[in-house]
């Protein structure tokens, strides 16, 4: 029987040679079945029938890729994941997808049961240890402050779900969010990444102001067994 597993590759575009130390892409589990009109950055947040607790296989994940893992997954087996991170020599890890894209009320409800952003951040830092660098998905200035104070290596500013209501968020909307984050962490020395389209990726002058690198909208990668 042929079995298809889908994954998403979020390519990273850099505009300065000094930023080439970033991973070439972030690889995450694919999206569950969802309406075709739903942006992939939103459908990725839908619940799946089969919780993803492992890294993508070697046939999909390559050298230079960061691993993106949904760290709020209540079925996450940290022992297995830690073993895989070590065995595969993963050098970058991210909390992607992340609950930070949800609205304030729902994020607060998750925080009340210890499934909020603080849990994601602490889990990410613990998993990285000294073996891997961290890309922390954030959406709010206060999340950026907490992550920056924790000494993370990079921040990925993700637009919230409601910014996708009329399609992909405009440059202006993305820029406003990024500049609010930048204002909150003026002394942060790590990288700040922002979401860009494929067309924007080859023209850095069109990117939202305030980012060091662009994370291109994800493309699907199929693994056929």
N, C-alpha and C positions, 0 to 999 in steps of 0.2 A: 504493500500500500504506500502511495506517495503522500507524504505529510509535509505541508508547508508551514514554516515558522517565519514570521516577518519581524524585522527590526527596523529601527530608524537611525539614519546617520545624519548628524548635525555637523556639517563641515564648518571649520573655523577659518575665517579669512583675516589675515593680518596686514597692516599697512606700514609697519616699522620692522626692520631687521631684528631689533631687540625683542620683539614680541614673538619671534619664531620659536621660542622655547615652549610656547603653548602647544597643547595637543593638536593634531591635524584635524580631529573631529571628535565628537562625543557620540557614543553608540548606546542606544536605549532599546528596551523592548518595544515592539510595534504596538499599533493601536488595535483595540478590539473592534468588532463590527459596529459601525456607526453610520448615520446618514452621510451621504457623499457631500452634502453642503456644509458639514461641520468641519471647521479648520482642524488640521491634525494637531496643532498645539493645544486644542481644547479636547478633542476626542481622546487624546492620550491620558486624560484624567478620568475617563470613564472606568468603572470597575470591570475587571476581567474575570472570566470563569476559572482561570488557572493562574493563581498568583505567581508572579515571577520572583524567584528567590535566588537565581543563579546568574552568573555572567553570560553574555552571549558566547557561543562556541568560537573556537579558534578560527574556524572557517569563515567567520563573519568579522570578528574583532581582530584587527591587525596591529602591528607595532605602530606606536604613535597615536593610537586611539585612547580616549578617555572612556571610562565606563560610567554610564548613567543608571542609577538604581533608585527605585521608588522606596525610600527609607521609612515611610510611614506605613508600609505594608505590615499588618499585624502578624503575618505569617513569615516575616523575614527571619531567616536562620543566619544569625550573625557569625556563628562558628563556621558554617560551611562557606559563607561568603568570604570571611577572612582567609580561610585556607585557599580558596580559589584566587583571591587577589595576590596572595604570596606566590602560589604555584605559577600563575600566569605573568608575574612581574608587572602588574598594572601600575603605571606611574602617575595616573591622574584619575580621580574619582569625583563624581558629582551627584548631588541629590536632585536628579532629573528623571522623571517628572517630580513636581513638588506641590505640596498643598498651598504654597504661598500665592498661587493664582486664584484661589477661591476668594469670595468676598469676606470682609472683616468679621461679620457675625459668625460665619461658619468656621473660619480660622480660630476664632475665640473659643467656639464650642470644642474644637479639636484640642486646643491648648488646655482646656479645663480637664480633659481626660489624658493629659500627657502625650498627645499625638500631634502637637503643634510644631511650629518652626524650631523651637528650642530643642525638641526631641530629634528632629532631622539633623540639626547642626551638630549636636553632641554625638549622635550616631556616626555621622560622616567623619568627624575629627577622630573618633575612636577607631573606625575602620582604616582610616589613612595611616594612623600611627606615624612611624618614621619612614614608611616604605613608599608612600604615595602623596602627591600634592592634591589640593582640594579646589574644586570649582563649586562655589555655593550659589545655588539659584535663590534669588531674592526678588522682592517686588516693591517693598516698602522701605523708606529711609531708616526706620527703627530696626528692621531686619539687617540692613547693611551695617549699621553701627555695631550691633551685637556680633556679627560675623567678622567685621574688621578688628574689633577688640580681641577676638579669638585668634587672630593671626592667620586667617585663611589666605591662600595664595591668589585666588581670583574670585570675582563676583560676576554672576550672569544675571542681568536684569531682565526678568520676564514680564511681559505685559499681563495684566489680570484678564480673567475670562471675559468680563464685560467690555473690554476694549476690542473684542473680536465680534461684537454684535452685528456690525455692519460690514464685516469683512476684515482683512488684515489691517492692523493699526497703522495709521499714517505715520510718516516720519516725525511730524510735529508731536503727536501723542507719545511716541516712543521717546522722543528727545526730552519732553517735559518730565517724564518719569525718571529718566536717567540723570538729568540735571538736579532733580530733587535728591536723588541718591548721592550724587557727587557732593552736593552742598552739605550733606549730613556727615560726610567722612573726608574732610579736606586734607587730612594728613595720611590717608591710606596709601600705602606703597605698592599694593598688589595690582593685578590687572582688573579692568572693568570691561565686561563683554556685553554686547547688546544684540538683539535679534535684527537680522537684515534679510532682504529678499535676495534671490539669486542674481537679479539684475543689478541691485545695489552693490553686491559683493565685489564687483570688478571696478567700481567707481567709488573709492573711499570718500571722496568729497561729498557724496550724497548721503553718507551715513549720518545717523543722529549724532549730534555733538556730545562729547564726553566719554566716548568709548575708545578702548585701546585695540579692540578686535571685534569683528562681527561674527556672530553665529548664524549661519545661513539656515533658512527654513528647512526642516528635515526632509530627506528622501527615503523611500522605502528600500530595504535590502531584504531579499528573499533567500531563505535557506531551505533547500528541498532535500528531504530524506527519502 
